[in-house]
C-alpha cells in the first residue's frame, strides 16, 4: 500500500489565511466527501496525549503510515497526529497537526499534512 499526502487546504474548510483552524471547521474525506468536525476539546486532548503513533487504526494499517509519521514528527514537540477511519467509506487517515499557544491558555491548531492510502477507486 502506498501512502498519499494531501495538502490540508484541499480537504479542510474553516482555515484562516495562515492555515490555522477556526471554528467551526470541517475535514472532508476526499474519496466520499463525508464531513468530520474537529472541535477545540478533541484537538487539545490529541495534543495533550502527544500521540505519535496511530492508536485508532488496525495494526497493519498503522504500519503503513509509520514512516510518514516519523518523518512528520522530526522530534518537534508542537506536532501531534490524529488518526481515524472515515465513518462512511472506511478509508484510513492520519492528520499531522501543529499546536501553538495563541494567548495564555488559548491554543490554536494547524493541520500540516493529511496522509491516506488512496483517494479514488
N, C-alpha and C positions, 0 to 999 in steps of 0.2 A: 504494500500500500504506500502511496506517495502522499506526503503532507503538502497541502497547498496553503499559501499565505495570502490573506485577503487584507486589503487596506481598510481600517475601521470606517472611514468615511463612506465606503461602498455599502456597508450593511448596518450602520447606526444612523438614527436620526436623534436630534437632541444633543448636538455637539456645538460648542461655541467656535469662534474663529480660530482658536488655537488647539482645537480638538478635545477640550475638556468637556466632560458630560455636564449637561444641565438637566433639570428635572421639569417635566417628565422626559425620559429618553426611551429609546427602544432599539433593540437589536433585531434585525430581520434576517431570518435564515435565507441565504442566497439560493438555496435549492427550492424551498416550498413557500417562502415569504411569510412564514409564521413569525409573529412578533413576541419578543420577550422583554419585559421591563426590568431595569436594574435600579433599585432604589438605594438611597444613601446607607440604610442599615445593612443590606446584603453586601454592599461593597466594603463597608467598614469591617464587617465580620471577615470577609475574604482577606483584607489587608492584615487584620489582627492575627489571623491564623498563619499568615505569611506562606500561603500554600505555594509550594514549588514543584509539586508532583501531582498529577491528576488523581483525584480522590473519588470522583463520581463515574469514572469510565471503567469499563471492564479491563482486566489486566492486559489482554492482547492489544486493545486499542490504546491504552496508556503507553505501552512500549513503543508504539508507532510514533508518538509525539515526544518521547523523552529527549531526543537530540535537539529538536527545535526549542523545547522549553529550556534546556540547559543553556543553549546559545542566547535565548532571550534574557535570562536572569543575569548572566555575567557578573554575579556577586554584587548586584546593586540592590541595596536594602529597600528602596522605594518601589520595587517591582514585585508583582504577585500575579497569579493566574486564577481564573475561574474556569471550570470545565463542566460540560453538560452534554446531554443528547437533546437535539431538537425534539420537543414533545410531539410534533406532527410527523416528521419524516425519519426521525431517529438518527440523523447524521451527527457524528461527534464533533464538538467544538471545544477549543481551548483558546480563551481570550487572555492576552497579556495586558495587564493594566499598570499604570504608574500612579503613585499616590503623592500628594503634597498637602501640607497644612497651609491653607489659604489665609486664614486668620486663626487666632488661638482657638482651639477646639472646633475648627471648621475645616474639614477635609475636602479635597477635590480629587477626582479620579479621571484619568485619561486612558482610553483604550489605545494601545500602541500597535497591537497586532492581533489578528484573528487567524488561528490555524484550524484546518479541517482536512478531511481526507479526499473529498470531492465536492464539486458544486453543481454538477449536472449529471444526468443519466447517461 
